[in-house]
Amino acid sequence: MIERKNEAQRISNTFFDGRYVIHIVDTRPVYKGDFDIFSDSLINLVCRFFNLDVDRFKGRDRHKHYCDARNMYAFYIRDTYKAQISLTQLGKTIGRDHSSIIHYLKQHDNLMFRDELYTERYKALKAVLDQKPVNC
């Protein structure tokens, strides 16, 4: 079951990732068991944060900004909801299999170690996703 926040509960924030000023409006649903609907909402939020097309995010686009966004999405979901969501389930939300998710998680760790801009962008995305706790 998904509960949307009413208009009064939306939160507007501004983030600077080094190149862009990003305005985010918090419209996240609360996770209550239907992961497909919940993940679509998180994907939409990630795509709005990075100004990406949702279909290309879920598709086979291999441009760096799409790959980086998928890495961050996969890591955030796995890190936050590890006990409740399998790699296969996570992969289905973006049209991938479990081995792709394992690769994304490894790639995320490598990029966090090597790339300062990637690290800053992930921290900004995580701050947006963690503003209000998402109930499980």
C-alpha positions as CSV (number, residue, x, y, z in Angstrom):
1,M,0.0,0.0,0.0
2,I,1.3,3.4,-0.9
3,E,0.5,6.6,0.9
4,R,1.4,9.8,-0.8
5,K,2.3,12.9,1.2
6,N,-0.2,15.6,1.0
7,E,0.6,19.0,-0.5
8,A,1.4,20.6,2.9
9,Q,4.0,17.8,3.6
10,R,6.1,18.4,0.4
11,I,9.5,19.7,1.1
12,S,11.5,21.7,-1.4
13,N,15.2,21.7,-1.3
14,T,18.1,23.0,-3.4
15,F,21.4,21.2,-3.8
16,F,24.6,22.1,-5.6
17,D,26.5,19.2,-7.1
18,G,29.5,21.2,-8.4
19,R,27.9,22.0,-11.8
20,Y,24.2,22.2,-11.4
21,V,21.7,23.7,-8.9
22,I,19.1,21.1,-8.3
23,H,15.6,21.7,-6.9
24,I,13.8,18.7,-5.5
25,V,10.3,18.4,-4.2
26,D,9.8,15.5,-1.8
27,T,6.9,13.4,-3.1
28,R,8.2,10.0,-2.0
29,P,5.7,7.4,-1.0
30,V,6.1,5.3,2.1
31,Y,7.1,1.6,1.5
32,K,4.5,-0.7,2.8
33,G,5.2,-3.9,1.0
34,D,4.6,-3.3,-2.8
35,F,8.2,-2.9,-4.0
36,D,7.3,-2.5,-7.7
37,I,5.3,0.7,-7.0
38,F,7.7,1.9,-4.4
39,S,10.7,1.4,-6.6
40,D,9.0,3.3,-9.5
41,S,8.6,6.2,-7.2
42,L,12.3,6.1,-6.2
43,I,13.4,5.8,-9.8
44,N,11.3,8.8,-10.7
45,L,12.9,10.8,-7.8
46,V,16.5,9.7,-8.9
47,C,15.7,10.6,-12.5
48,R,14.4,14.1,-11.5
49,F,17.4,14.6,-9.3
50,F,19.8,14.0,-12.1
51,N,17.4,15.3,-14.9
52,L,17.3,11.9,-16.7
53,D,14.7,10.2,-18.8
54,V,13.0,7.3,-16.9
55,D,12.8,5.1,-20.0
56,R,16.5,5.5,-20.8
57,F,17.3,4.9,-17.1
58,K,15.5,1.6,-17.2
59,G,16.7,0.9,-20.7
60,R,20.1,-0.1,-22.1
61,D,21.6,3.4,-22.3
62,R,25.3,3.2,-21.4
63,H,26.1,6.9,-21.1
64,K,28.1,7.6,-18.0
65,H,25.4,9.7,-16.3
66,Y,22.8,7.0,-16.7
67,C,25.2,4.3,-15.5
68,D,26.2,6.3,-12.5
69,A,22.6,7.0,-11.6
70,R,21.8,3.3,-11.8
71,N,24.8,2.5,-9.6
72,M,23.6,4.9,-7.0
73,Y,20.0,3.7,-7.1
74,A,21.1,0.1,-6.8
75,F,23.4,0.8,-3.9
76,Y,20.9,3.0,-2.0
77,I,18.2,0.4,-2.3
78,R,20.5,-2.5,-1.3
79,D,22.0,-0.5,1.6
80,T,18.7,0.7,3.0
81,Y,16.4,-2.3,2.4
82,K,18.9,-5.2,2.3
83,A,16.9,-7.6,4.4
84,Q,13.6,-7.0,2.5
85,I,14.6,-6.9,-1.2
86,S,16.6,-9.5,-3.1
87,L,19.0,-8.7,-5.9
88,T,16.7,-10.3,-8.4
89,Q,13.8,-8.2,-7.2
90,L,15.9,-5.1,-7.4
91,G,17.2,-5.9,-10.9
92,K,13.7,-6.4,-12.2
93,T,12.8,-2.8,-11.4
94,I,15.3,-1.5,-13.9
95,G,15.2,-4.4,-16.4
96,R,18.4,-6.1,-15.3
97,D,19.3,-9.4,-13.6
98,H,20.9,-10.1,-10.3
99,S,24.5,-10.2,-11.8
100,S,24.1,-6.7,-13.2
101,I,23.1,-5.5,-9.7
102,I,26.2,-7.1,-8.2
103,H,28.3,-5.3,-10.9
104,Y,26.6,-2.0,-10.0
105,L,27.4,-2.5,-6.4
106,K,31.0,-3.2,-7.1
107,Q,31.2,-0.3,-9.5
108,H,29.7,2.0,-6.9
109,D,32.3,1.1,-4.4
110,N,35.1,1.7,-6.9
111,L,33.7,5.1,-7.9
112,M,33.2,6.2,-4.3
113,F,36.9,5.5,-3.7
114,R,38.2,7.1,-7.0
115,D,35.8,9.8,-8.1
116,E,35.2,12.8,-5.8
117,L,32.4,14.3,-8.0
118,Y,30.6,10.9,-7.9
119,T,30.9,10.8,-4.1
120,E,29.5,14.3,-3.7
121,R,26.6,13.5,-6.1
122,Y,25.8,10.3,-4.2
123,K,25.9,12.1,-0.8
124,A,23.5,14.8,-2.2
125,L,21.2,12.1,-3.6
126,K,21.3,10.1,-0.3
127,A,20.5,13.3,1.6
128,V,17.4,13.8,-0.5
129,L,16.3,10.2,-0.1
130,D,16.9,10.2,3.6
131,Q,15.1,13.5,4.4
132,K,12.1,11.8,5.8
133,P,12.4,8.2,6.9
134,V,10.7,5.8,4.5
135,N,8.7,3.3,6.6
136,C,9.1,-0.3,5.8
